[in-house]
Amino acid sequence: MQSISILVYMMQFKGDNGPHLIIVPKSTLSNWMNELARWGKLFDLIRNSISLLSQAYNSNLTRHLISFSIHVGPTLTTVKFHGTKDERLDIATNVLQPGQKDEEREWNVVVTTYEILNLDRNVFNKFAWSYLIIDEAHRLKNEASQFSRVVRTLETRFRLLLTGTPLQNNLHELWALLNFLVPDVFASAEQFDEWFNLDIDDADEKNKLISQLHKILRPFMLRRLKVDVEKSLPPKRETILFTGMSAMQKKLYKDILMRDMDTLTGKGGSGSRTAVLNIVMQLRKCAGHPYLFPGIEDRSLDPLGEHLVKNCGKMVLLDKLLVRLQERGHRVLLFTQMTRILDIMEDYMHMRGFQYCRIDGNTSYEDREERIDSYNKPNSEKFCFILSTRAGGLGINLQTADIVILYDSGMYM
């Protein structure tokens, strides 16, 4: 919203109608388009209401309404530059129309993705952009990446980087972002590293350097916390639930340990780090569900039978929890890192008759957006949204849920 407000401010008070370019991850493209459309509709609604009121009441009130209307701000006309090669060519030729005069242009903002920018760089290089906004801008921390090289070729007046990802105290990554924003000031990575060499033992000197770094960054960085942006959010409550394993899991867990005992004890030089990590992954799979291992499930039983729950300690607890949450009218997001566990969860949802949606790393963009909309729509009957952490890392807006369950939370640490 703040980024959109900047563009509206530039149009209303600076007479800057663009063109503006917003570059986003593919997973957040629909969110950006929805927000731009929503605020455009809001401004239009306010203007229409003002127009009706001004016609119905006296001229004195009309003057105040017109004054208020000016401060409401204009509507941004947005173009989504995405799709197949032929679709993008059609948009570039018939909508964007490079070389068109500013006063003849019917749009103000283009929203596209990293990948499309790399593919159609020649189209974007035909415009002199006013504002360039990059979402998830930590993608620029590697100045040698293809995206970083391409985006640096764009002609822009103003640049705004949005990121919620910390830079992990890496000065070179920080320099890469600052160099993109103001290359005249932060021209040399070597000089920047020399200025702020934190690899020293003197604690006082290190704190002094950090303080100087903060002062230099202050004009270029606006840091906002979630509690500052959205004060109406209820406090987050985290509950950690512990449960034991089923008899089948205990036997399988023991078999894995006994089979690889030499690796675990380091006998014969077989205890390499990689080998131990492989064993840990097998144990995690066992804790997730024993049916992740081939040959464990009894295929003579009903695929949607109670054995799906009873043979896994986590599923026994999850079953009790979900049944209770549905009875109380809650709506749930269920995360797991393993796509195969999502397959088991789907069988469970069918078994219990729960309405659900699913996305994972293989879900297409169109299906992903359709399922998110289906879950979020008013009076949706979808009780649970199951998703992998890989698919849910970016661009997921499932604000209608009030409960989040991390099925394998130990893997998030």
N, C-alpha and C positions, 0 to 999 in steps of 0.2 A: 504493500500500500504506500509506503514512504517513497519508493522509487517511482510509482505512478504519480504521486503528488508532485515530485520534482518536475516531471515532464509537463504536468498541467500548469504548474507555476511558471515554467519557462514560456509556455504558450500564452498564458494570461497576462503576465506582468512584464515579460521580456520580449514579447512579440516573436518568439522562436517557435515556429511550427514544424521544426524538424528539418530533415528526416532524422529519426532516432532509431537506433538498433539495439535490441535486447537479445543476448545470446544466452541460452539456458541448456541444461541437460535435457535429453529427450523425455526423461521421466517427469519433469516439472513443466513441460510445454503446455499441457492442457490447463494446469493451475494458473499459469500466467495469463493465458487467453481468457479463462473464466473471470479472473480478477479484473482485467482490463475491461471486459464486457460489463461486469457487474457495476463497476464505478461509473462507466459511461451511461448505463441505464439510470443509475441513481441521479446523476447530474441532469439528465433529460427529464426525469420525473419531477425534480425540483423546479426546473425551468417551466415546465408545462403547468405546474401548480401555481407558480408565480404569475404566469400569463392569465390564467383563469381568474385569480384573485384581483389582478390589476384591472380586469374588465368589469368586475362586479362592484368595486368600491371606488371611493373618490380619488382624485388626482394626487392628493397629498400622500395617501397610502401608496399609490402607484409609484411615486418617486422613491419611497423607501424600499419597495419591492424590487424595483429596477436596480437600485444600489446593491441590494442583497444578491440579486441575480448575477451581477458582475463578479462578485466574490465567490460564487459557486464554482466558476471555472468552466472552460470549454470542454467539449468532448473529444477525446483522442480517437482517431480512426486507425484501427490496427489491422495489419496483414500478417497472417501466419504463413511463413515461407517454409513449407515442408511438403513431403509427399514423394511420388515417383519422379524420375527424371523428366518425363513429359509434363507432369503436373507442375513441376517447378519452372520449367521453361515457359509454360503458359502464364504462370503468375508473373514471372520476370518481364515477359513481353507485353502482356495486356493489363497488368495491374501496377507493377512498380514503374515500368516505362523509364529506364535510365535516359538522361538527357532532357527530361521534361522540366520546364520552368517550375520554380517553387510555388508560384501562385496558381499554377494549373494542376498541381499534384493533389490527388483526392485522399491521400493517406498521410499519417504522421509517424507511425511506428511500425517497424518490422520486428517480428519475433521469430527466431530460428534457433537451431541447435548447433552444438560444436561440430558434429559430423557434417551437417549440410554446409556450414561455413567452409569447411575444408574442401568439400566437393565443388561448391559454386563460388569460390573466392573471386572469380572474375566478375560475377554479377555484383557482389558487394563492393568491389573496388571501383565501381563506376559511380559511386555516390560519395558526396562529402557529408559525412554524418555529423550531426550536432552532438547528441549524447550517445555514448556507447555504454551500455550496462551489461555486465557479465555476472550471471548467477553461478554460485559454486566456483568462485574465481580462484580457489586454490589450485585449479587445473593449470594455472599460469606459473606455478612455482618452479616448474622446469622450463627455463627459457629456451631450451633446445628442442622442445616438443613441437610437433607439426602444428598443433593448434596455436601455441604461443607465437610461432613464427608467422603464421597466416594472419592472426589478429593484429599483429604489429604493423602489417602493411596497410591497414585501413586508415583512411583519412578521417580524423575525429577532432572535435573542439573540446569536448569534456569526456572524462572517463570515470566510471563508477564501478567499483568491484564489490560484490556481495559474497561473503563467506561466513559460515558458522563453524568452520573446521580450524582448530588451532594449528599453528605452524611448527609445533613441537620443538620450539627453541632453536630452530635451524636458521642461522643468520643469512645464509645464502638464499634460502627460499623466501625469506622476508625481503631481501634485496631485489629478487626477481619481480615481486609484486610492485615494490616501490619504483623500480626502474621502468616498469610498464606505465605506471601512473605519471611520473615526472622524470623522464629519462635525462633531462638536462641537469637535474639536481643529483640524482643517483646514477651516475654514468658508469662508474667503475666498481665491479664486485670486489676486486682486490683492495681498493681503497676503503670500501665499506667494512670489509673484514678487519682491516688494519685499525680503523677507528674504534671498532667495538669488538676487540678480541677478548672474549670472556674466558678464554682458557688460561686463567691465572689463578694463583693460590691465595692472593691477598683478597679477603672477603670484603673489606672496606672499599678497595679500588673497584672490585667487581660491582658492588652496589652503586657506586658512583657512575660507572659506565652504563648500568641499566637505567639509572635515573636520567642520564643524558639522552639515552636512546628513546625513552618515553617522551621527553620534551620534543625531540625531533619528529616523532611519529604523530604527536597530538594534532598538528594542522591537517594531517592527511587521513586520519582514522577516526571514525565514530563507532564506539563500542556500545552496544545495547544488550542488556540482559532481558531474558524472557519476562521476568517480573516487572521490568520497566515498560515493556511494550504492551503486554496484556495482563492487566491487573485483576481481571475478573476470573482468571483461571483458578479453579479450586486447588488446594495443596495436594501434591502427589503423595500417595501413601503406598509404601512398598511392603508386601508381605511375602516372606520366604517360607515355603512349605517343604517339609522333609517327609519322605516316605521310604519304606523298604522295598526290596525287590521280590518278585514272585518266585516260586520254587523253580520254574523253568529258567528264569534269569539267573538265579544263584548258581544253578548247575552249569549254565553256559559261561558265566563269569569265571567260575572255578576252572573250567576246561581251558579257557583262553590263557589263564595265568599258568596252569600246569604245563600247557603245551610250549609256552615260551619262557619257562623258568630259567633256562640257561642265559637267555638274552637279558632278563631282568637282573640276574645275579652277576652278569659279566663274565661267566665262565667261557674259556676258550676265545676270549677277545671278541665275543659276539654282541657285546652290550653297547653298540653305537647309539648315538643320539637319535638318528633316524629310525632305527629299529625299535627303540623304546617308544617313540612318538607313534609309530604304527600300532603298537600294542595298546597304547592309551586310546587311540581312535577306535579300535575294536571294542574296548571296554565301554566307551561312550555310546557306541552303537547298541551294545547290550543293555545299557541303562535306558536308552531311548525306547527300544522295543525289540524283543528277541526275534520277531519276524523279519527283521532287517537281514538276517542271516539265511541263506538258502537251505532248504531241507528241514527247517525247524517247525514251520507251520504244518499241521495235520490237514492235508488236502481233502481228506474224507469228510471233514466237518463243514458245516455251513459257513461260507466265507464271511457272512455278516452275523455270525453267532457270538454269544457272550464270551467265548474263548479269546476274542480279540481284545477284550478288556481284562479278563481275569489273569491272563498270562503276562501282564506287564504291571508292575507296581505303580508307575506313574499314571497309566491309563485308568487304574482303579480310582485313584485320587481325582484325576481330571474328570472322570465320568460323574462322580458325586458333585464336583464343583460346578460343572456346566449345567447339570440338571437343576441344581439349586438356583443358579444365576438366571436361567431361562424362566423359572417360576416367578422370580422377582422382577422380571422385566428388564434385565440388563442386556447390553449388547457387547459382544466380545471380539477382541483381536487376538488371534493365537499365532505366535511366531515360533518357528523352528528353523534351524540351520540346515536340516537335511530334507531334501526334496522327497525322498522315499518315505519319510515320516508323514509328509503331507498326503501321500497315497493312502497310508493307514488311517490318517485322520478323515479322509474322504469316506472310506468304508465305515468308519465309526459314525460320521454324520448321517449317512444313509441308514445305518442300523437304528439310531435313535430318532430319526425323522426330523433332524434339525435343518432348517433352511440356512444355507451358507454360500459364500463366494470363496474362490481360491485364485491366487496368483503366485507364480514362481518365476525363476529366471528364464523359462521358455515361453512365458505368456507374451503374446504379441501386444504391441502398443494399443491397437484398437480394442482387443479383448480386455486389456488391463483397465482402460478408461471406462468401458461399458460396465465392468463389474464394480468398479469404485462408485460410479454413478448409481448403480442398482442398489448398493448397500447404503448410500447416503441419502437417497431420495426420501421425501416425507412419507411416513407410514410404511416404510420398507419392512417386509416380513423376514428379511435376512437377519438371523440371530448371530451368526458367527462368521468372521472373515479369517480364513487360514492363509498364511503367507510365509514365504521364506525370507530370511533376513536380507539376502542378496536382492530380492525383488522389492523389499520394503524399505531399503536404505534411503531412497531419494524420491521425492515427488508424491508421496502417499499422503492424501488428505482424507482421513477417515475419522473426522471429528465427531461423528454421531455415535461412536463407540465410547463406553465409559469404563470398560475393564480391558486390561492388556495382560495376557498370559505369555510368559517366556517359557516354552516347554523344556528347553535344554539351556537354562540360564547359565549353567556352569561354563558354557562355550562362549559367553559374551564377555567374560572377564578379560 
